[in-house]
Amino acid sequence: MKLRKKHKDESEVFTDALNDILFILLMFFLIVSTLANPNVRKASLPKAKSNTKAKQSVAVTIDSFNRFYVEAKPVDVLMMDTVLAQMIRSKRTNGEEPTISINADRNCKLESFAAVLRAADRLGVKAVMNVDKKGVE
C-alpha cells in the first residue's frame, strides 16, 4: 500500500514591492515632519457666514497708522500689556472668561497684529480677529 502525501497548492503574496512603497512613505513623512513649524501662532478667525456675534470682552483696534486703541482709548505699544492685564483681571473677577477682539485695519503692519497676539498669549487669553463679511468669499 502506497500512501501519497497530498500536496496542496499554497498561494503566496509577493510583498517585495510593498517594502519599497513603505520605505518611500517613511522617508516622505520624516522629511515633512521636519519641515513643519510648531512655533506658528494660529489666530482663530470668526466665520463670516452667520450673523451671530460672540461676546467681546476687550476690543483692541489697530488703525492704518499702526496706532493702538483699547476700548476706544489710545494706548502706547509699550503700555498695551499692562492696560490689557488690568482689563482682563477685572473681567476675571466678574466671573467672565475674557477674550481679546482684534479690529485691525487692512493696511496695518503684521508686526502690530503680532504684538497683540503675543500680549494675549502672555496673558493666557484667546484672541479673535474680526473680519469684514463683504470681502470674504
Residue frames as a rotation matrix with the C-alpha (Angstrom) as fourth column:
MET 1
0.588 0.809 0.000 0.00
0.809 -0.588 0.000 0.00
0.000 0.000 -1.000 0.00
LYS 2
-0.539 -0.781 0.314 1.47
0.801 -0.591 -0.094 3.24
0.260 0.201 0.945 -1.11
LEU 3
0.448 0.650 -0.613 0.43
0.800 -0.598 -0.048 6.32
-0.398 -0.469 -0.788 0.79
ARG 4
-0.261 -0.497 0.827 0.88
0.790 -0.603 -0.113 9.52
0.555 0.624 0.551 -1.03
LYS 5
-0.465 0.066 -0.883 1.10
0.601 -0.709 -0.369 12.89
-0.651 -0.702 0.290 0.59
LYS 6
0.455 0.683 0.572 -1.36
0.890 -0.367 -0.271 15.30
0.025 0.632 -0.775 -0.76
HIS 7
-0.704 -0.682 -0.199 0.33
0.660 -0.731 0.174 18.45
-0.264 -0.009 0.964 -1.96
LYS 8
0.494 0.863 -0.109 -1.94
0.785 -0.496 -0.371 21.40
-0.374 0.098 -0.922 -1.78
ASP 9
-0.106 -0.473 0.875 -1.20
0.742 -0.623 -0.247 24.44
0.662 0.623 0.417 -3.83
GLU 10
0.087 0.047 -0.995 -0.27
0.861 -0.506 0.051 27.21
-0.501 -0.861 -0.085 -1.48
SER 11
0.594 0.151 0.791 -0.91
0.599 -0.738 -0.309 30.74
0.537 0.657 -0.529 -2.55
GLU 12
-0.182 -0.732 -0.657 1.70
0.928 -0.349 0.132 33.33
-0.325 -0.585 0.743 -1.77
VAL 13
0.926 0.370 0.075 1.52
0.377 -0.894 -0.241 37.09
-0.022 0.252 -0.968 -1.74
PHE 14
-0.012 -0.973 0.230 4.63
0.938 -0.091 -0.335 38.77
0.347 0.212 0.914 -3.02
THR 15
0.843 0.341 -0.416 5.39
0.508 -0.759 0.407 41.73
-0.177 -0.554 -0.813 -0.82
ASP 16
-0.176 -0.981 0.086 8.65
0.956 -0.149 0.252 42.86
-0.234 0.126 0.964 -2.41
ALA 17
-0.363 0.089 0.928 7.05
0.524 -0.803 0.282 45.95
0.770 0.589 0.245 -3.93
LEU 18
0.728 0.685 -0.003 5.27
0.359 -0.378 0.853 46.79
0.584 -0.623 -0.521 -0.67
ASN 19
0.360 -0.682 -0.636 8.60
0.858 -0.025 0.512 47.12
-0.366 -0.731 0.577 1.12
ASP 20
-0.630 -0.599 0.494 9.72
0.758 -0.611 0.226 49.75
0.166 0.517 0.839 -1.38
ILE 21
0.005 0.729 0.684 6.48
0.309 -0.652 0.692 51.68
0.951 0.207 -0.228 -1.05
LEU 22
0.819 0.286 -0.497 6.63
0.535 -0.067 0.842 51.60
0.207 -0.956 -0.208 2.76
PHE 23
-0.097 -0.933 -0.346 10.23
0.932 -0.207 0.298 52.83
-0.350 -0.294 0.890 2.69
ILE 24
-0.625 -0.094 0.775 9.30
0.540 -0.769 0.342 55.74
0.564 0.632 0.532 0.40
LEU 25
0.435 0.857 0.277 6.33
0.271 -0.418 0.867 56.67
0.858 -0.302 -0.415 2.62
LEU 26
0.610 -0.286 -0.739 8.51
0.781 0.059 0.621 56.54
-0.134 -0.956 0.259 5.72
MET 27
-0.519 -0.853 0.048 11.07
0.841 -0.500 0.207 58.86
-0.153 0.148 0.977 4.15
PHE 28
-0.324 0.483 0.813 8.34
0.402 -0.708 0.581 61.23
0.856 0.515 0.035 2.98
PHE 29
0.726 0.682 -0.088 6.79
0.346 -0.252 0.904 61.55
0.594 -0.687 -0.419 6.44
LEU 30
0.276 -0.713 -0.645 10.20
0.902 -0.038 0.429 62.03
-0.331 -0.701 0.632 8.08
ILE 31
-0.705 -0.551 0.447 11.05
0.687 -0.687 0.236 64.87
0.177 0.473 0.863 5.71
VAL 32
-0.054 0.775 0.630 7.63
0.266 -0.597 0.757 66.52
0.963 0.208 -0.174 6.03
SER 33
0.729 0.357 -0.585 7.69
0.626 -0.002 0.780 66.35
0.277 -0.934 -0.225 9.84
THR 34
-0.189 -0.845 -0.501 11.00
0.902 -0.351 0.252 68.23
-0.388 -0.404 0.828 9.95
LEU 35
-0.744 -0.068 0.665 9.58
0.472 -0.758 0.450 70.96
0.473 0.649 0.596 7.69
ALA 36
0.360 0.933 0.017 6.54
0.591 -0.242 0.769 71.57
0.722 -0.267 -0.638 9.89
ASN 37
-0.648 -0.551 0.525 6.99
0.011 -0.696 -0.718 74.63
0.762 -0.459 0.457 12.09
PRO 38
-0.099 0.660 -0.744 5.44
0.880 0.407 0.244 74.09
0.464 -0.631 -0.622 15.54
ASN 39
-0.624 -0.234 -0.746 6.04
0.650 -0.686 -0.328 77.72
-0.435 -0.689 0.580 16.56
VAL 40
-0.782 0.412 0.467 3.35
0.169 -0.581 0.796 79.14
0.599 0.702 0.385 14.28
ARG 41
-0.814 0.543 -0.205 0.67
0.070 -0.259 -0.963 81.05
-0.577 -0.798 0.173 16.18
LYS 42
-0.638 0.665 0.388 -2.77
0.653 0.201 0.730 80.39
0.408 0.719 -0.562 14.78
ALA 43
-0.896 0.442 -0.040 -5.31
-0.376 -0.802 -0.465 83.15
-0.237 -0.402 0.885 15.00
SER 44
-0.562 0.771 0.301 -8.87
0.726 0.634 -0.268 81.97
-0.397 0.068 -0.915 15.34
LEU 45
-0.971 0.222 -0.083 -10.84
-0.231 -0.809 0.540 83.90
0.053 0.544 0.838 12.76
PRO 46
-0.351 0.912 0.213 -14.60
-0.216 0.143 -0.966 84.21
-0.911 -0.385 0.147 13.13
LYS 47
-0.622 0.231 0.748 -16.73
0.734 0.504 0.455 82.66
-0.272 0.832 -0.483 10.42
ALA 48
-0.865 0.215 -0.452 -18.39
-0.273 -0.960 0.065 85.26
-0.420 0.180 0.889 8.29
LYS 49
-0.816 0.571 -0.088 -21.35
0.192 0.412 0.891 83.14
0.545 0.710 -0.446 7.14
SER 50
0.050 0.877 -0.478 -23.64
0.911 0.156 0.381 83.72
0.408 -0.455 -0.792 10.09
ASN 51
0.063 0.076 0.995 -24.75
-0.014 -0.997 0.077 86.90
0.998 -0.019 -0.062 11.81
THR 52
0.829 0.214 -0.517 -24.16
0.477 0.213 0.853 85.70
0.293 -0.953 0.074 15.36
LYS 53
0.315 -0.717 0.622 -21.87
-0.450 -0.690 -0.566 87.85
0.835 -0.102 -0.540 17.46
ALA 54
0.052 -0.396 -0.917 -19.52
0.729 0.643 -0.236 86.48
0.683 -0.656 0.322 20.04
LYS 55
0.926 0.223 -0.305 -19.31
0.377 -0.586 0.717 88.18
-0.019 -0.779 -0.627 23.41
GLN 56
0.236 -0.866 0.440 -16.49
0.377 -0.335 -0.863 90.69
0.896 0.370 0.247 23.10
SER 57
0.556 -0.085 -0.827 -14.66
0.827 -0.047 0.560 91.26
-0.086 -0.995 0.044 26.33
VAL 58
0.154 -0.611 -0.776 -11.82
0.133 -0.765 0.630 93.55
-0.979 -0.201 -0.037 25.31
ALA 59
0.844 0.160 0.511 -11.65
0.522 -0.032 -0.852 95.25
-0.120 0.987 -0.110 21.92
VAL 60
-0.060 -0.907 -0.417 -8.23
0.242 -0.418 0.875 96.22
-0.968 -0.048 0.245 20.54
THR 61
0.901 0.374 0.220 -8.23
0.323 -0.241 -0.915 98.36
-0.289 0.895 -0.338 17.39
ILE 62
-0.246 -0.966 -0.079 -5.22
0.483 -0.193 0.854 98.93
-0.840 0.171 0.514 15.14
ASP 63
0.709 0.531 -0.464 -5.60
-0.084 -0.590 -0.803 101.72
-0.701 0.608 -0.374 12.59
SER 64
0.889 -0.323 0.324 -3.76
0.413 0.262 -0.872 102.16
0.197 0.909 0.367 9.29
PHE 65
0.432 -0.764 0.480 -1.06
-0.508 -0.646 -0.570 104.24
0.745 0.002 -0.667 11.02
ASN 66
-0.066 -0.421 -0.905 -0.35
0.392 0.823 -0.412 101.34
0.918 -0.382 0.111 13.46
ARG 67
-0.639 -0.002 0.769 -1.81
-0.633 -0.566 -0.528 103.16
0.436 -0.825 0.360 16.45
PHE 68
-0.687 0.335 -0.645 -3.39
0.476 0.878 -0.052 101.01
0.549 -0.343 -0.762 19.15
TYR 69
-0.389 0.662 0.640 -6.72
-0.777 -0.609 0.157 101.66
0.494 -0.436 0.752 20.84
VAL 70
-0.854 0.200 -0.480 -8.00
0.393 0.853 -0.345 99.56
0.340 -0.483 -0.807 23.73
GLU 71
-0.076 0.941 -0.329 -11.75
0.966 -0.012 -0.259 100.08
-0.248 -0.337 -0.908 24.16
ALA 72
0.578 0.316 0.752 -11.52
0.677 -0.701 -0.225 103.27
0.456 0.639 -0.619 22.01
LYS 73
0.906 -0.380 -0.188 -8.78
-0.159 -0.716 0.680 104.79
-0.393 -0.586 -0.709 24.22
PRO 74
0.645 -0.726 -0.241 -5.37
-0.340 0.010 -0.940 105.41
0.685 0.688 -0.240 22.60
VAL 75
0.877 -0.396 0.271 -2.66
-0.078 0.439 0.895 103.25
-0.473 -0.806 0.354 24.13
ASP 76
0.198 -0.902 -0.383 1.09
-0.979 -0.205 -0.024 103.22
-0.056 0.379 -0.924 23.59
VAL 77
0.432 -0.080 -0.899 2.57
-0.376 0.889 -0.260 99.93
0.820 0.450 0.354 22.37
LEU 78
-0.605 -0.774 -0.184 4.77
-0.115 0.314 -0.943 99.66
0.788 -0.550 -0.279 25.45
MET 79
-0.766 0.371 0.525 1.83
-0.619 -0.205 -0.758 100.15
-0.173 -0.906 0.387 27.81
MET 80
-0.084 0.816 -0.572 -0.53
-0.807 0.281 0.519 97.82
0.584 0.505 0.635 25.99
ASP 81
-0.400 -0.117 -0.909 0.40
0.204 0.955 -0.213 94.75
0.893 -0.271 -0.359 28.09
THR 82
-0.964 0.001 -0.265 -0.31
0.263 -0.128 -0.956 96.48
-0.035 -0.992 0.123 31.38
VAL 83
-0.570 0.814 -0.113 -3.60
-0.808 -0.580 -0.103 98.02
-0.149 0.033 0.988 30.17
LEU 84
-0.033 0.548 -0.836 -4.79
-0.581 0.670 0.462 94.67
0.813 0.501 0.296 28.81
ALA 85
-0.652 -0.266 -0.710 -3.71
0.342 0.733 -0.589 92.89
0.677 -0.626 -0.386 32.00
GLN 86
-0.943 0.333 0.017 -5.75
-0.191 -0.496 -0.847 95.31
-0.274 -0.802 0.532 34.14
MET 87
-0.254 0.904 -0.344 -8.84
-0.964 -0.209 0.163 94.96
0.075 0.373 0.925 31.97
ILE 88
-0.096 0.181 -0.979 -8.61
-0.296 0.934 0.202 91.17
0.950 0.309 -0.036 31.83
ARG 89
-0.893 -0.257 -0.370 -8.04
0.270 0.350 -0.897 90.94
0.360 -0.901 -0.243 35.57
SER 90
-0.730 0.679 0.074 -11.20
-0.568 -0.544 -0.618 92.97
-0.379 -0.493 0.783 36.18
LYS 91
-0.014 0.729 -0.684 -13.17
-0.885 0.310 0.349 90.74
0.466 0.610 0.641 33.76
ARG 92
-0.391 -0.203 -0.898 -11.94
0.036 0.971 -0.236 87.60
0.920 -0.124 -0.372 35.53
THR 93
-0.998 0.061 -0.006 -13.04
0.001 -0.081 -0.997 88.91
-0.061 -0.995 0.081 38.91
ASN 94
-0.327 0.936 -0.132 -16.55
-0.904 -0.351 -0.246 89.31
-0.276 0.039 0.960 37.47
GLY 95
-0.053 0.278 0.959 -16.54
-0.168 0.944 -0.283 85.62
-0.984 -0.176 -0.004 36.51
GLU 96
0.848 0.324 -0.421 -16.23
-0.438 -0.022 -0.899 86.11
-0.300 0.946 0.123 32.76
GLU 97
0.235 -0.789 0.568 -13.83
0.650 0.562 0.511 84.24
-0.722 0.250 0.645 30.53
PRO 98
0.399 -0.032 -0.916 -12.19
-0.312 -0.944 -0.104 87.15
-0.862 0.327 -0.387 28.71
THR 99
0.262 -0.359 0.896 -11.27
0.904 0.417 -0.097 87.23
-0.339 0.835 0.434 25.04
ILE 100
-0.315 -0.414 -0.854 -9.46
-0.005 -0.899 0.438 89.88
-0.949 0.142 0.281 23.02
SER 101
0.568 0.551 0.611 -11.22
0.674 0.114 -0.730 91.01
-0.472 0.826 -0.307 19.87
ILE 102
-0.448 -0.830 -0.333 -8.76
0.349 -0.505 0.789 92.48
-0.823 0.237 0.516 17.35
ASN 103
0.782 0.602 0.164 -10.05
0.441 -0.347 -0.827 95.01
-0.441 0.719 -0.537 14.82
ALA 104
-0.230 -0.957 -0.176 -7.09
0.355 -0.251 0.901 95.55
-0.906 0.144 0.397 12.51
ASP 105
0.482 0.299 -0.824 -7.06
-0.561 -0.617 -0.552 97.82
-0.673 0.728 -0.129 9.50
ARG 106
0.939 -0.070 0.335 -6.23
0.283 0.710 -0.645 96.16
-0.193 0.701 0.686 6.21
ASN 107
0.625 -0.716 0.312 -3.15
0.021 -0.384 -0.923 98.39
0.780 0.583 -0.225 5.81
CYS 108
0.719 -0.403 0.566 -1.66
-0.683 -0.259 0.683 97.91
-0.128 -0.878 -0.461 9.28
LYS 109
-0.186 -0.895 -0.406 1.66
-0.853 0.352 -0.385 96.14
0.488 0.275 -0.829 9.67
LEU 110
0.398 0.270 -0.877 1.82
-0.009 0.957 0.291 92.49
0.917 -0.107 0.383 10.56
GLU 111
-0.627 -0.715 -0.308 4.10
0.351 0.094 -0.932 93.31
0.695 -0.693 0.192 13.50
SER 112
-0.662 0.462 0.591 1.30
-0.699 -0.665 -0.263 95.33
0.271 -0.587 0.763 15.10
PHE 113
0.446 0.842 -0.303 -1.10
-0.692 0.539 0.480 92.41
0.567 -0.004 0.823 14.84
ALA 114
0.170 -0.472 -0.865 1.57
0.308 0.859 -0.408 90.04
0.936 -0.197 0.292 16.17
ALA 115
-0.799 -0.463 0.384 2.18
-0.168 -0.442 -0.881 92.34
0.577 -0.769 0.275 19.16
VAL 116
-0.087 0.854 0.513 -1.44
-0.981 -0.164 0.106 91.95
0.175 -0.494 0.852 20.24
LEU 117
0.637 0.291 -0.714 -1.27
-0.297 0.947 0.120 88.17
0.711 0.135 0.690 19.73
ARG 118
-0.322 -0.834 -0.448 1.87
0.278 0.369 -0.887 87.96
0.905 -0.410 0.113 21.86
ALA 119
-0.731 0.118 0.672 0.23
-0.606 -0.564 -0.561 90.01
0.313 -0.817 0.484 24.61
ALA 120
0.370 0.928 0.040 -2.83
-0.883 0.337 0.327 87.72
0.290 -0.157 0.944 24.55
ASP 121
0.419 -0.291 -0.860 -0.59
0.056 0.954 -0.296 84.67
0.906 0.076 0.416 24.70
ARG 122
-0.690 -0.721 0.053 1.31
0.038 -0.109 -0.993 86.05
0.722 -0.684 0.103 27.70
LEU 123
-0.574 0.546 0.610 -1.96
-0.817 -0.431 -0.383 86.78
0.054 -0.718 0.694 29.48
GLY 124
-0.947 0.177 0.267 -3.42
0.133 0.976 -0.173 83.36
-0.291 -0.129 -0.948 28.66
VAL 125
-0.069 0.943 -0.326 -6.38
-0.218 -0.333 -0.918 84.77
-0.974 0.008 0.228 26.76
LYS 126
-0.060 0.141 0.988 -7.90
0.874 0.485 -0.016 83.81
-0.482 0.863 -0.153 23.41
ALA 127
-0.511 -0.120 -0.851 -7.51
-0.227 -0.936 0.268 86.35
-0.829 0.330 0.451 20.62
VAL 128
0.086 0.632 0.770 -10.08
0.810 0.406 -0.423 86.66
-0.580 0.660 -0.477 17.84
MET 129
-0.877 -0.371 -0.306 -9.62
0.110 -0.773 0.625 88.78
-0.468 0.514 0.719 14.74
ASN 130
0.194 0.973 -0.126 -12.71
0.159 -0.158 -0.975 90.44
-0.968 0.169 -0.185 13.33
VAL 131
-0.826 -0.401 0.395 -13.11
0.426 0.015 0.905 90.30
-0.369 0.916 0.158 9.58
ASP 132
-0.463 0.663 -0.588 -15.34
-0.704 -0.679 -0.210 92.17
-0.539 0.316 0.781 7.17
LYS 133
-0.046 0.552 0.832 -18.11
0.146 0.828 -0.541 89.96
-0.988 0.096 -0.119 5.82
LYS 134
0.775 0.431 -0.461 -18.24
-0.325 -0.354 -0.877 91.72
-0.541 0.830 -0.134 2.46
GLY 135
0.215 -0.784 -0.583 -14.67
-0.976 -0.154 -0.152 90.89
0.030 0.602 -0.798 1.39
VAL 136
-0.556 -0.419 0.718 -14.80
-0.531 0.843 0.081 87.20
-0.640 -0.336 -0.691 2.33
GLU 137
0.151 0.591 -0.793 -15.77
-0.955 0.294 0.037 84.58
0.255 0.751 0.609 -0.23
